[in-house]
């Protein structure tokens, strides 16, 4: 494989993720050009400022204003918590930039080093999965944001049909600003700022999550290649040198997983809590609207559907890649026992114990260093959601009786 082909594979594998994170200034790259470095920091600062100043703080102020009205509080929290989680993602990507840059450099070395066609095909397969998840997640998130932004126009249409002319202009996000937003052009500029903030929030949310998936699936691809090399280790004439290379490669992958876990464990804990809370809020609002015979607009129903779908996709992504990592780690542990070690010389067979000991400890991506991110965790969270929906149905039944 020539050098140009290697860089083409690298660009194809990480190009979409880099483009999305570079838009918001969060791609972990050490630019030698000072101007590029400056504009990258400027984009990150602009992204953080518009999400914080135009969305998060005004939404929290509105939350204080509507305190006491359960429906409005829940309607506010579904967005306010999203903004807080996105702000946490920006902080983590900025604070852990050095560690993430080390991981990116390892990915670049893996793609540009000399490798067999079978290893390249495995890496391309993992990269194809990450690109597909990124495209689907970005598409669903874009539909959710468009439905939220279009809710203003649906409200105006309803007001015109009902002949209500003395209504207050509303915004897509329930917020409170310290100026009059109902007069032009303040209303139009505020609406535009909210639209920019929502898309910046969406790009950050999707980009960081899929960047996490890219890191884990790349490590899984390297472990799958290591597994294949261990299975054919006995056939290699230079057994000692190849084993030494495989042990070093395995230790490198273990350290990569530890760096990823140290970087994202707090974020994953917050994401799991966010998933449980937001789905409960969506369920409560939807069931309340049905039980109280409140008519939901098309934009509201689209928002619940697409926002819930995007959240479900990304939460499943956390758990699915964590499960895949555990599976690949177990394969490496099994491969050391399947390489016909009993036919080797005793001194050569003892060298296998190094990789056996390393592979014995199961690698996990954890949420807050408390529980592993696997599909069993996802099923446990789904069970909790099922119990909460039963409680919500009971509460809504009581509300319907009261009214």
N, C-alpha and C positions, 0 to 999 in steps of 0.2 A: 504494500500500500504506500503511495507516495505521500509527501508532506502536505500537499494541497488538499488531498482527500481527507486527511486527518483533521485539518482545520475546518473543512466543510462539515464533517460529522459533528465536530464540537459546536460550531455555530448553529447547526440544525437542532442539536440537543438542548442547548441552553438559550438560544436566541430569543424565543418568545418570553421566557421568564426574565431575561435581562432587560428586554425592551419595556416590559410592564413595570418593573421596579425602577428602571432609570427614569421613567416619567415622573415618579414621585420622589426621586433622589435617594432610593434605599438600596440600590444594587451595591454590594460590598466589593468595590474595586478601587485599588490604589492607583489613581491617575498621576502620571508623571507631569502631565500638562496642568499647570496651576489654574489656568482658566477653566478647564473642564472640571477640575476639583471644586473650584469656587461655584460654578453654576450647578453642580450636583448638590452641594450643600444648600444653595439658595432654593432649589426645587424642594428639597426635604423640609427646609424651614417654612416655605410657603405652604406646603402640604399640611404641616403640623399646625400652622397658625390659622389657616382657613377652617380646618376641622375643629380646632379648639375654640376660636373666637366667633365663628359664624354658626356653629352647630352645637358643640358640647355645652359651653357656658350658657348661651341663651336657652337651650333645652332644659338645663338644670334650673334656671331661673323660672321657666314656665312650670316646671314640676312643683316648685314651691308655691306658685300662684294657684295651681289647681288642687293643692293638697286638701283632702277631704272628699273629693269626688273620685270614687274608685275607678269608674270607667275612663275618665280623663287621665288619671294617674297611670293606668295600665297602657293606655294609648301612647302616653309620653315615654314610658319606660322601654317600650320595644325599640325605640330609636336611640334613646339616651344611652342605654347599655351598649348598643352597637358602636356608638361613637367612642365610649370609654374603652372598649376592647380594641378598637382600631388605634386609638392613641397609645395604648399599651404596646401594640405591635410596632408602632413607629419607634417608641423608646427602646424596645428590645433590639430591633435591627440596628439602631444607632449605637447603643451601648455595647453590643456584642460584635461590632463591625470587624474587629481584629480577628476574632475566632472564626467568623464567617468567611473572611477573606482567605484564611488558611484552608478552609474546606473548598472554596472555589479554586484555589491553586492546585489542590489535590485532584479535583475533577478535571482540570485542564491537563495535568500531567497524565492522568489515566487515558484520556482521549488521544493524546499526541504521542504516547510511547508506542514502541513496537509491540504488536499483539497479533494473535492468530485470527483468522476469519471467524471461527466459532465464537471467540471472545467478543469480537466486534459485533456480531449478530445479537449476542445477549445484551450488550450495552445499548444497541439500537432499539431492541424490543422494550427495554425499560424506559428509554427516552420517548418512545412512541406513546407509551401509557401516560407519562407525565404531560406530554403535549395535548393528548386527548382530554385529560382531566382539566387542564387549564382552559381549553377552549369551551368545554361544556360549562364549567364554573363561571367563566367570564360572560358567556351568553345568558345564562339564567340570572346572574346578578344584574346584568344590563337591563334585562326585561323587568326585574323587580324595581330598579331605580326609575325606569321610564314610567312604570305604573304609578309610582309614588309621586313623581313630578307632574303627571297628568291628572292627578286627583283634583288639583285646583280647577282645571277646566271642566271637569265633570260636576264639581260643586256649582260653578257659575251657570252651567247648563240647567241644573236643577232649580237654581234660584230664578232664572228667567222663565222657566216653565210655570213656576209657582207664583210669578208676578211679584216677587220680593225684590224691591229695588234698594231698600235701606239696609243692606247687609254690610258687614265689615269685611274688608278684603282679607282673605286667609292665605297662608303659605303652605307649602308641601310638608314642612316639618313644624310641629307645634313648638314654637319658640316665643320668647319674650325679649324684645329689644328695647333699649333705652332711648328710642326716638319713634316718631310717628311713621309707621310703615304703610299706612293706608293711602298716603298722598303720593302722587307721581312727581319725579321719577324714583322716589325712594323705594316704593314697592317693587318696581321692575328690577332695580339694581339689587335689592335684597333677594328677590327670587332668583336672579342670575347667580348671586354669590352662593345661595343654598344649592343650586344645581351643580355648580363647580365643586362645592364641598362634598356633595353626595357622590359625585363620580370619583373625586379624589379618594374618598373613604372606601368606595367599592373597589377601586384599583389596588389600594393598599391592602384591603382585606383579602382579596383573591390572590394578589401577587405574593404576599407573605406566606399564605397557606400552601400555595403550589410550589413555592421555593422550598418549604419544608419537605413537601412530597418529593421534589427533585433530589434533595440531599439523601433522603432515606432510600429511595429506589435506586439511586446510583450506587450506594453502598451495597444494596441487595444484589445488584448486577455484578459487582466485584466479588461478592461472596459466592455467587453462583459459578463464576469463572474459577475461583479458588477451589470450589467443590469438585469441579471437573478435573482440575490439575491434580488434586489429591487422589482421585480415583485412578488416574493413569500414572501415579508416581512410581509404582513398582517397575513399569516398563522403561523408565528413563535410565540411560546408562550412567549418567552423572547424578546419582541419587542424593548424595550429600549436599551438593551445591543447589540442586532444585528444592530440596527440603528446606534449606536455609532461606532461600528466597520466599518460599511459601509461608514460613513462620513469620518473617519480617512483614510480609504483606498482610497476614492475619492480624498481627499486633497493630499495624497501621489502621486497619479497618475498625478494630476495637476502640482505638483512641478517637477515631472519627465519630463513632456512635456516642462515645462519652461526651465529646464536644457538643454534638447536636442535642443530647439530652440536657446538658448543663445550660444550653442556650434557650431551649424552647419549653422546658418543663413547667415553668410558671405560666407561660402563655397557654399551654395545653390544659392546665388546671382551670384557668379562667374561661377557656373556650368550652370546656365541658359544662361548667356552671352556667355559662351564657346559653348553651344549647337547651339545657333543662328549663331555665327561666323563660326564655323567649318562646319556646313551644308551648309552655303553660299559658303565657300571655295570649298567644295567638288563639289557642283553644278556648280560653275564657271569653275573649272578644267575639269570636265567631259564634260560639254557643249562646252567649248573651243576646247577640243580635237576632238569632233564630228564635229563641224562647220569648223575647219581648216583641217579636214581630217587627223588628227594625229593618228597614230596607237597606241593604248594602249596595254601594255603587259598584260598577264593573271594575273601576280602578282599585277600590279597596279589596275586592275579592282577588284581583290579579296580584296585588301586593302580598296578601297573605299566602297565596299559592307559590309565587316565585321566590319570595324572601324565605319562606319555610323550606322550599326545595333547595335553594342555595345553601342554607344553613345545614340541612341534612347531608348534602353532598360533601361539604367540607368536614363535618364531624365524622362522617364515614371514612373520609380520606385519612384523617389522623389515625383511626383505629385499624384501617385496612393495611396501611403501609407498616404500622407497628407489628401487626400479625405476620406480614410477609417477612419482616426482619427476623422475627423469632423462628419462622420456618427455615429460613436460609441458615441461621446459626445452628439449628439442630441438624441440618444436612451436613454441615462441616464436621460436626461432632461424630456423626455416623460414618462419614467418609474415612476418617482416620482408622476405623476398625474394619473397613471394607477394602483396604489397600493390600491385603494379603501380607500383613506384617510378620506372620509366623514363618514365612519362607525367607525372610531376610536374616542377615548375620545379627547376632545378639547386640553388638555395638550399634549397628545401624537402626535396629528396631527400637533401642532405647531412646534414640533421638526423636522418635514420634511422640514420646510422652510430653514433650514441650507443647506441641499443638493440641494434644489431647486435653491437657490441663487448661489451656487457654479457651478451648471450645466447650469445656464442661460448664462454664458459667454462662447462663443464658443472657443474651443481650436484649435489653428492653428500652423502649422509649416510654418515659413515665410522665404522669401528670402531677406536677408538684412533688416529685420523689415519693409519692404515696401509693399509686397503683399503676400498673402497666397499661399502655394504650394498645389494646388488642380487640378483636371482634367480640370476645366475651364481655369486655368492658362496655362496648357499644350495646350489646344485648341487655346488659344490666341497666344501663341508662334508659333504654327503651322500655324496660319493665317499670322503672320508676315513673316514666312518662305515662304509662298505661294506668298506674295507680292514681296519678295526679288528675288524669282525665276523668276517672270515676268520681273523684272528689269534686271536680269542676261541674260535672253533670248534676251531682247532688245539690251543689250550691245554686246552680242555675234553676233547678226545679223549685227550690225555696224562693228564689227571686221572682219567678213567674207567679207563684202563689200569692206573694205579697202584693204584686202589682195587679 
